[in-house]
């Protein structure tokens, strides 16, 4: 499935490249068709080895021969090579007869070659089953007799240029949308109700402390008290201010109520020694995080 998806994207991008080329320049369309066809051959060769990620270098022409280069090593299967090239040439009709030569990158030694003409029977091409070991290979493709794709396909491309450009733009928009959606899905979602306090995460909505998959429940007053201390972290808050903000003016507390709740919070935060609630004698309390004074 992944290889088919990669192959579809590959052909879509190659189609966009060729359409963009037609829009930019009206000449040399036969040559551009050959370039696209040879890149298709290169990608199909890699796919036949199970490689859907490596890159085929831009096609160059050396002494009348087109050079297909790869950025990775692979095992050369002559039978797959013959079938791949015959399939692409048959679809694009870039040549009636052609010569294929495979050379090692380091020594330029020809390790396999064959020629195809109008009446060539692919089944009788010699050494089809003689596989070559994992190595770096260059594939040279020489057109001996051109096919009928030249003027006919070029004229078709010119006449359908406008619709081709619209299709290309739609493809670009769809691909860009897919990428944006994928990035959005992968982006971690931030929960506004979670507050990081040292190694803990304080869920102020559910009144819970979270640590390494464990949950510690807080009472509503403990939660209010911790939130107040956090909002003024590393700053002393006077006792009267704490009592007023957490318990209000209803008088529902006694003299040591605050001290009791502070003791409970300390117990629930004791796993992380970098989080401390300290008593500022005669004044109030201060939440210290990461030993910041």
Helices and strands as residue ranges (DSSP letters): H 2-24, H 29-48, E 60-62, E 65-68, E 74-76, H 78-92, E 95-104, E 110-116, G 122-124, E 132-135, E 137-146, H 149-159, H 161-186, E 194-197, E 200-203, E 208-211, E 214-217, H 220-231, E 237-238, H 239-247, H 257-268, E 275-280, E 284-289
